[in-house]
Amino acid sequence: MSRMFVPGPVDVADEVLQAQAAPMLPHRSKEFEAIYRRAAEKSQQLFYTKYRVFLTASSGTGLQEAAIRNFVNKRVLSIVNGAFAERWYEVAVYNGKEVDELAFAWDTPASPDRIADAVKKGGFEAITIVHNETSTGLQNPVKEVAEAIRAVAPDTLIFVDAVSSLGGAKIEMDAWGIDMLLTSSQKCLALPPGLALGAVSDRAMKKAESVENRGWYFDLVRMEKHRLKDSSPATPAMSLIFALDFQLDRILAEGLDKRFARHSAMAKRVQEWAEAHDQSIYAPEGYRSQTVTTIKNDRGISVSDLNAFLKQREMRIANGYGPLKDKTFRIAHMGEIRMQDIEKLLKAMEEFLKK
Ligand SMILES: Cc1ncc(COP(=O)(O)O)c(C=O)c1O
């Protein structure tokens, strides 16, 4: 299998791809409902939650929108220190909410104290924050942010995007007090794109009942009624659910703590390698992603030449995102990637640097 060290869509193991090839079933059959239920229940372990996990036929952005539509009547605060946090802010704006943006520089972690100050003054119903900014390789201190919010405004709902970290880093939804935690299939879960997973707390579900204009497709109150019967209002992405069911067994067999440790070890190795080769890490120490490392292009290499070189060896990395294109490049170490793959990549990169 060729190795894509890109932060999604990532390589999918052959046996997981094969799991999608199972024959279709009527989606309102007992056989399919059992698979649907099993996949959702196993997913709860990844979210560290006793609450419900919705499986939607959409990518993660669909659930960013669902959070805004279902749980916010009017006012929301978006914490923005990267491209995907900015997207969530825009999703709230385009859905007609009154949204304040609390911005930090992209290389700066969100500050729990500044967020608590803003929440204290603002009268917000909810905040949005990205756990792992795929654009910068920065991991926000979500646990501390949630704690700080709870100390000043305990009723504020906390929505967390873990699109590029859930399943690769430990995020304890219930212990941290998160109200909606969402992810996509094509990153740390190492599935094809097209499925999103979102866990929602009871208090958020209660609030949703009083929110108007929740829409139809992503109306989580409607979805919950169906979910309680192991079903969904519209046709689910059945092949992806087959693959999720199968992949969750593989993930749980590896062991979550072991899986997270594998990701951290690869992150550390990539960071140390970059620094030993005169390239610094974009995110500050203590806030570096476990699943994707953004390296500053201090040596001024051509990222497209590097990728052309790597592609001849059946590997590829990702250029910097948006304004960071060519100024940085990104090495993802998530999903099926193992340390021996990283070693192979770094060896090839060394060869390229020597040229
Ligand atoms: C942190 C983060 N949030 C949201 C998204 C959007 O997810 P999707 O493309 O699954 O809608 C991405 C995509 O890369 C992401 O990395």
The ligand as an SDF file (V2000), in Angstrom:
LIG
                    3D

 16 16  0  0  0  0  0  0  0  0999 V2000
  -10.0670   20.3060   12.0180 C   0  0  0  0  0  0  0  0  0  0  0  0
  -10.9850   20.1410   10.8580 C   0  0  0  0  0  0  0  0  0  0  0  0
  -12.2600   20.5180   10.9870 N   0  0  0  0  0  0  0  0  0  0  0  0
  -13.1440   20.3830    9.9810 C   0  0  0  0  0  0  0  0  0  0  0  0
  -12.7640   19.8700    8.7720 C   0  0  0  0  0  0  0  0  0  0  0  0
  -13.7640   19.6750    7.7050 C   0  0  0  0  0  0  0  0  0  0  0  0
  -14.0710   18.3200    7.6770 O   0  0  0  0  0  0  0  0  0  0  0  0
  -14.7990   17.6390    6.4430 P   0  0  0  0  0  0  0  0  0  0  0  0
  -13.9110   17.8650    5.2600 O   0  0  0  0  0  0  0  0  0  0  0  0
  -14.9080   16.2070    6.8830 O   0  0  0  0  0  0  0  0  0  0  0  0
  -16.1060   18.3210    6.2980 O   0  0  0  0  0  0  0  0  0  0  0  0
  -11.4500   19.4580    8.5760 C   0  0  0  0  0  0  0  0  0  0  0  0
  -11.0120   18.9090    7.2880 C   0  0  0  0  0  0  0  0  0  0  0  0
   -9.8670   18.6980    7.0120 O   0  0  0  0  0  0  0  0  0  0  0  0
  -10.5360   19.6000    9.6470 C   0  0  0  0  0  0  0  0  0  0  0  0
   -9.2780   19.2030    9.5100 O   0  0  0  0  0  0  0  0  0  0  0  0
  1  2  1  0
  2  3  1  0
  2 15  2  0
  3  4  2  0
  4  5  1  0
  5  6  1  0
  5 12  2  0
  6  7  1  0
  7  8  1  0
  8  9  2  0
  8 10  1  0
  8 11  1  0
 12 13  1  0
 12 15  1  0
 13 14  2  0
 15 16  1  0
M  END
$$$$
